[in-house]
Amino acid sequence: DGLGVLPKGWERRVEANGRVYFVNHNTRTTQWEDPRTQGISLNMNEKLKQNIRISLNMKEIHRNPITNNKINIPTPLPTTLINTPQQPLIHSNTLPLTHSMMNEEPMPQGWEMSHVKINVSRQTIFEDSFSQIMHLQAYDLRRRLYIMFKGEEGLDYGGVAREWFFLVSHEVLNPMYCLFEYAGSTNYTLQINPASTINPDHMHYFRFVGRFIAMALYHGKFIDTGFSLPFYKRMLNRKLTIKDIESVDEEFYNSLVWIRDNNIEECGLELDFTMDFEVLGKIDTIELKEGGADMAVTEENKEEYIRLMIDWRFSRGVEKQTKGFLDGFNEVVPLQWLQYFDERELELMLCGMQEFDVDDWNRHTIYRNYTRNSKQVVWFWQYIHEIDNEKRARLLQFVSGTCRIPVGGFAELLGTWGSNGPQKFCIEKVGKETWLPRSHTCFNRLDLPPYKSYEQLREKLTMAIEETEGFGQE
């Protein structure tokens, strides 16, 4: 087939219906993707294993569900986060992931060898999964999973679990259930829906979704649809900026930028520290801070006003839902385990990393104040060819706000605002050679200064990819 031999320990098999799949005997997992075409090589994962420092001698206290006595459950970082070939490579050279846990009593005999069974019907996969996950102890959800579809026989070497995670995530994250909504009219990443209160049991569902997403992360499985980057930042308790607004709300972003860049006292806007908010047809006025209704926005305090507006935009009406989600997540994967990751790495770990067709990317890129033959453009594509798939994904995140490529490739790349149709990847000549690259996620546009050498371009772009926070701020 032109791809050469399979990596050591891998085997190609064919189902009865003719579909090809691959077995990794090293990790006892199966997958549809050919390991020879994946963006992460086995050697790179081996290097990652050497770079990550993990403490395995810590333990977590739990209650025995029968005796209510304290028991120690070992909870090392799962090897699936390190070993599986499909897992995206994290760019940091050292990620000291230590579990701060306590030791009191020996762990139960045979705990490490046990597994948890989840038996579901394809017709009622949402309801069955909800019922079983919520009735299990949180530490049980970190055991090896044995997924069974009713009426279907077979051993689960990872392929069934992978399919289960994909199917359940497709159901629970479907905006039709009103738990989540699209972040924008053409931004198909998700955020919590303020109108979820229409379902009286919505808080139980958010705790379930939190547990389920944590299970996917712990067991190294991918979900069908990802969240918006600001949502991941909230999970990581990172500061939200005006740049985060740009990717989800055009009108709101433009309003805040205008307030920031103009003298509002000369415009007679008469703003105060309040905001009107509509949910299910009901409009409420909320104060951004105590006494905000009696506090005018001035040139002196407008930075505080903008900061409070940003916080409100991402928490409006969803504080309880967010807490329910995070509580469920934290029960399975303590949030402090994520402190060494950023929001882009978290997206890659949950959604996976696609193989990039650089030629397709090149064909569907447009230029402003540059041409295809400009030396900076030639250097840019040289850089794209030289870097690995993980850095390509992070560069795409930097410019477009997501690492995901549409099914139709770069020709169907969408902007994050309500544009009519695809918004092609754009490279524009902007600024001086001393400037850093900037991005406009609403237009999929990279502002690339006229650097004097390839080495300078490589250095600046790498900084933008690996240290995105603070770059490209309008």
N, C-alpha and C positions, 0 to 999 in steps of 0.2 A: 504493500500500500504506500510505499515511499516514505514511511515514517520511521523505519528501522525497527529494531527489536524492542520489546517491552522492557521497562526497568525491572531489576531483579526483584523477584517475589510477586510479580504481577502475572495474571492469566486472562486471556480473552475467551469469553463464553458467549453462546447464542441461545436466546429463549426459544420456546416452541413456535412463537409467532415470527421468529426471524430477527428480533431486535437484539443487537449486540450490547453486551455489558462487560465490565471489567472487574476482576476480583483481585484485591490486594491482600495476599496471604500474610504480609508482614503485620498488618493491623486488623485482619479479619473483617474488612469492610468491602462493600461493592459500590460501584458507581456507573452511571451511563457514560460519563466523559472518558475519552481516551487519555490516559495519563501523559502520553507523548505530546499532546496538544495543549496541555494546561500551562497557565502562566507561571506557576510556581514549580520549580523543579525539585526533585527529591534532594539534590545536593544543597539547594537553598534552604530547605526545611531542616536539613541536618545542621547547617550553619546556624539557623535560628535556635535550634535546641541548645547549641553550645553557648549562645549569647544570652539566653534568658536564665536568670538565676531564680530558682524556686525553692522555697522551704517546704519540705515534706514532713517535718517532724512536729507540726502543729496539729491541734485537734480542736473540735468544736463541741460545746456542751449541748445536749439535747435531752428531752424527756422521753423515757421509755413509754410508749403509748399504753402499755398494759399495766406496769407497776408504778408509773409516774416518777420513777427514780431517775436521777441524772445519769446519763451515759455519755461517753466520749465517742464521737464519730469522726474518724479521720476524713478531712476534706481537702486533699491536695488539689492543685490546679489540674484539671483533667488533661490526660495526654492527648486528647483529641484537639486541644487548642495548640498543640505543638507538633504532633506527628502527622496528621492527615494531610495528604498531598494537596487536597483542594483548599486547605485553609490559607487565607491570604497572609503574606509575609508582612510583619510589622517592621517599620523602617528603623525604629530605635535599636541601637546596638545593645543596650542593656535595659531590661524592664524588670526591676526587682519586685516580682509579684510574690509578696509574702502574706500568709494568712495569719492574722493576729487572733489566735485561738488559745484556749486554756486546756490544761491537763488536770484531771481529777481521778478518774477511774479507768480501768482497762476497757477497750472497746468490746462490743458483743462478739462472741465467737462466730467466725464465718461471715462477718458483715461485708468485708471486701469482695468476697466471692459471690455474694447474692446479687439478684437482679430484681427489677420490678416489671410486672406484666401490665400492659395496657391493651385491653381488648375492645375494639370499636367496630361499628358498622359504617360502611362507606356512605350509606344513606343518611345517617344521623351522626356524622363524625364530630360536628361541633358539640352537640349535646352530650354525647358519650365521653368525649375528651374532657369537657368541663366537669362532668360529674366525677370522673375518676381522679383527675389531677387535684381537684379541690378536696377530695376525701383522703388523699395520701398525705403523710407527713412530708414536710419540705425536704428533709434529708433523704427520704426515699427517692425523690425526683433526681438525686445525683447518682443513684445507683445505675448500673448498666441497664439500658432500656430493652425490653422485649415486646415489640409491637405486634399485635395480631389483628388482622381484618377478619371479621366473622365470615365463615364459609370459605376461607382461603387458607390452605395449608402451606407450610414452608418455614425454613429456618431464617431468622433475621440476622444476617451478617452486616447489617448497617443499611442496606438498601431499603428495607421496609420502613425503618425509622426515618430515613431521609425523606421518603415519600410522605410519611405521616406528617412530619414537620411542615412540608411544603403545602399539603392539602389543608391542614388545620389553619395555618397562617393565612392562606387564601380566604378561608371562611371568616375567621374572627376579625380580620383587618378589612373586610369588605365594607365600604362606606354605607351600603344599604342597611346595615344593622344599626347605624347611627352612633356607634361607639367612636368611630374615627371619621374624619373628613379629609378630602384632598387639601393640600396646603395652598393651592391656587388653581385658577381656571385651567392652566396647562401645566401645572406642577403636580405630578401624580405621586409624590411622596405624601406621607400621612401625618396628621396631627390629631390630637384629641378633639372631639366634637363637643362644643358647649351644650348642644341640644341633646346630649346623651341622657339627660334627666328624664326624657320622655319614657324611658324604660325604667320601671321602678327597681329593677334588680341590677342596674348598670354598675354599681360599685362592686358587686360580687364579680361581675364580668371583667372589670378592670384589674382586680386582684388576680383573677385567673390569667388574663393576658400577660400581666407582669411575670407570673410564675412560668408561663409557657415560653416567653421570650428569653428568660434567664436559662431555661432548660436548653433552648436552641444554642445559646452561647456556650453553656457549660459542655454540652455534648458535641460541639463543633458542627452543627447542622445549620443549613441556611433557610431563611424564610422567603416567602414569595414576594412580598412587597415591603419596602423599607419606609422608615419615618423621615421627616424633614431633619436637616442638620441642626436647626435650633432645638428640636425635640431631644436629639442626642445630647446636646449641650446641657439641657435641663437635667437629663439623667446624670450627667457628670458634674452637676452643680457648677458649671462654668458661666462666666459673665456673658450676657447677651449684649450685642452691639447693634448700632444702626445698620451695619452691613447685613446682619441677619434678617432684618425687616425686608431688605431689598429682594430677597429670594421668594417672599411669600405674599407681599401686599404692596402693589404698585402705588395706590393712592395714599396709603398711610406713610409709606417711605418718602414719597415726594413732599408730603406735608411736613414731615419732620426735617427733611433737608432744607426746605424753604425757611422754616423757623430758625434753624441753625445758622443759615447763611445770610439772613436779613435782620435788620433792626426792627423788631416787632413793635416797639414803643412808638415808632414813627408811622406805623401802618394802621393803627386804631383797631386791632383785632379784639382787644379786651378779653383775652383768654384767662381762664383760671385753672386751678389744679383739680378739674373734674373731667369726666368722660361719660358720654351716653353710650349705652350698650343694649343691644336688642337680641333677645333669645326667644324663639317661638312666638314672635309677634309682640312681645312685651318689652318696652323700653324702660331701662333703669338708669339713673344717674349715680355714678359712684365717685367717691373722692379718691384721688391718687395718693393723698396723705391726709392725716387728721387736720381738719379745718381747711381743707383744700378749696371748698366752695367760697370761702372768704379771702382767698389768697390769689392775687393777680400774678400773671406770668410777666416777668420783666427781663431786660437784658442781663441782669445780674443773676437771676435764678433760672433762666431758660435751659441751661445744661441739666439741672436737676429735673426740670419738667420733661425734657427729652428722655432722660434715663428712666424716669417713672413710667412714661408712656411706652417705652420699649418693654419694660417688665410687665406692664399691664397687657400689652398686645399678645404676649405669649402665655399669660396666665389667666386671661379673662374667662371667667366662668368655668374654669377647668382645674381649679386648685385641688378640690377633693378628688376628682378623677385621677389627676396626676399622682397624688399621694397614694391612692389605692393601687395604681400601677406599680409605683416604686416600692410600696410595702410588699406586694407579691413578688416582685423581682428580687428584693433584698432577702426574702426568706430562702431563696434557692441559691442566689449568688450575691454575697454581701457587696454592696455598692463600693466599699473601699477597695475591693479587688480591681476596680476599673480606674483607679486614680492615676495610673501611669499611661493611660490611653487618651487620645483626643477623640473628638466627635467623628472625624473622618475614619480613623482606625476602627471605631466601634461600628460604623456603617459597613465597612469592609468585612468585619468578622461576622456580622449578622446576614448580610446580603450576598457575600461572596464577591469574587472579582472575575469579570469576564475577560476573555482573550481579546486583545485589541488588534484590529486590522489597521495597521498604520497607513497602508496604501489607501484604504477607504476613507480614513480620517483626512489624509492629504487631499484626496479628490474633492471632498466636500467642505473644504475650508476656503473662506473668502478673505480678502485683504483690503485694508484701507491705508493709504499713504505708503504702502509697500506693494511690491509685485512678487510673483512666485520666484523671480530671479534675484530679488534683493538678498544681499549677503546675510542679513539678519534672519530672513526667512529660511534660507538654505541651512544656516546654523541651527535654527529651531528644529527643523526636521532631522538634522544630524543628531541633535540631542535626544529627540523622541526615539530614534532608532537605537541609541546607545543605552538608554535607561531600561530598567526592568519593568515588568507589567504593573507592579505595585506602585511605582512612581508615576507611571502613565495614568493610573486610576486617580492618584492624588492630584495630579495636574488637572485632570478633567473635573474633579471635585472643586478645585480652586476656581476654575473658569465658569463652570456650569452649575455648581451647587450639588451635584450628585455624581457618583461613580458609575451609574448605570447607563448602558447604551441601549437605545430603542431596538426592537426586533429588526427593524429595517436598516439598522446601521446609522452612521453619522448623517446620512441624507435626511433622516427623520428626527434629528436632534431638536428638541423643543426648548424655547426660552421659558423662563419661570413666570413671565407676565402673560397677559392675555393676548398674545400675538396670534395672527391668523396663519396657522400652519407652522411648518418647521422654521427654526431659527438656526442657521448654520454657524458652525464654529468660526470665529472671526479673529484675526490678528491685526491690530491697528498700531501704527507708528505714533507714539505719544511720548512726550517728555524728553529728558536729557539722559546721557549715558550714565550719569550718577544716580538716576532714579531707580527705584525698585519696580518690578512688574506690578500691575494692578489688574483687577478683574471686574467685570460687570456681569453678574450671573443672570440678570434679567435678559441680557442680549447674547449670552455665550461669547463674550468678547474679552480678549486678552490685550491689554495695553502693553506693548513691548517696546521699550526705549531703544534708540539706535546705538546699541553697544558696539564698541570698536573691535572686539575680538570674540572668538568662540569661547575662550576661557571665561571671559567676563559674563557672557550670556549664560553659560552653564552655571556659574556660581550664583548669579542672581535668581535664575529660575529654580535652582535647587533650594535656595533659601525660602522662596515663595511656597514651594511644595511642602517642605518639612517644618516650616515655622509660620504657618498661615495666619495664626492669630496676630492681628495688628497690621497685616499686609493688605493692600488694596482697599483701604478704608476711604470712602468718599469724603 
